[in-house]
Amino acid sequence: MDEKFPDSAFEMFESVAPHANDFILPDLDSPIKNLKKVNPVRVSKFSYLNGKFINKLNNYDALIIHGMNKFSIELINRCRKTMPVYWIGMGFDYYDIIYNSASEMLKAATNDIVINNSFWSNLRRSKIISLIKYCRDKILYPNSIRKETGILRVDYFCPVLESEFHSVLNKVNGWNPKYIDWNYANSSNLVDCKFGNDFSMGKNILLGNSSTPTNNHLDAIRFLKKYEHHLNESSKIIAPLSYGDMNYRNVVINEGVKRFGDRFYPLTEMLTVNEYNRVLESCGLVFMNHLRQQAGNNIAQALFMGARVILDSKNPFYTDYKQRGVYLNSIEDINKTPELLSQPLTYKERLFNRIHLRKARGSETALFKTKILIESINSSKK
């Protein structure tokens, strides 16, 4: 996939097993926008129908899929039965398993907007369109009609959080994969201090990470408005909205401007890494209103820089970080002590968070985890 994450995977795998990896992109024509370091082998999105391609695939030691999508499911079902299959979970590819419906990931105000509009096609699609899509997929992607056909062939599952491994495992009957602690090291350069060792956190507020309803922007904006008198008077509310649903983005911008006027500052263009890091450094307060696991790199980077991070206590990231002793806050904390909105973390709290993030997300840790994954592949060949 042409996303920002595979570049870090390329660096890790090539560092541990140089020139032993091929990266396949099922897209022959679209210009590559996000991949900077990977030079992928480009194939047709229907290459799984090509017997020669499958025969070539069967010569590899393992198949590692980045996201359980239709193409991945078709490949898994056509490769040799003895092929070890690794699933690098992205989040979006297993939320439909963890949650009974997409609306479970939305809060009241955001859910009302989504139900009454067509912002999120996965939530609201006409029966006719759904039937057409089903008939098309039944012909082109016969295995992916039942996602479990791909999942049951997975031998090793690497979700974002270990808790999600158990959540998915409990929902898929007859599946017994091994857990491997591996995911993308996108924040390693920051926690390795390649962007500096000290950050002068500003008074702005970072709200969400994308133009998707699971950010629950409307609920977050109304929450901040409720406690506006506890916010720093000079702070801007910065909302990254450069990717996702553009119609939904417009609703968020209208709501933000309505409640906060020119204090609401939407980011609608993609920024470079350095530009975005400067935005993060200007935000001493970070509010991620997701119920699901999302915005992992934003949260990690904000914690490392020294920001006060607020999450919903139902967010798996909140539970994971709290169990590790990381200093962050829940929405319940703010309801009890709204003064926290204008209080920075103490030096001791910032230092502890930084030490933890360096251990958990530094390049040395990422390389160690990649070695473990590669060793499991080599062991399967014996």
Secondary structure, DSSP 8 states (H G I E B T S, - for coil): --SSSHHHHHHHHHHHSTT----EES-SSS---S-SS---EE--TTGGG-HHHHHHHTTSS-EEEES--HHHHHHHHHS-TT--EEEE--STTTHHHHSSSGGGG--HHHHHHHHHS-S-TTT---HHHHHHHHHHHHHH-TTTTSTHHHHTT-SEEE-SSHHHHHHHHTTSTT---EE------TTHHHHTTTT-S-----B-EEE-SSBSGGG-HHHHHHHHHHTGGGS-TT--EEEE-SSB-HHHHHHHHHHHHHHHGGGEEEE-S---HHHHHHHHHTBSEEEE--SSS--HHHHHHHHHHT-EEEE-TTSHHHHHHHHTT---EEHHHHHH-GGGGG----HHHHHHHHHHHHHHHSHHHHHHHHHHHHHHHHHHT-
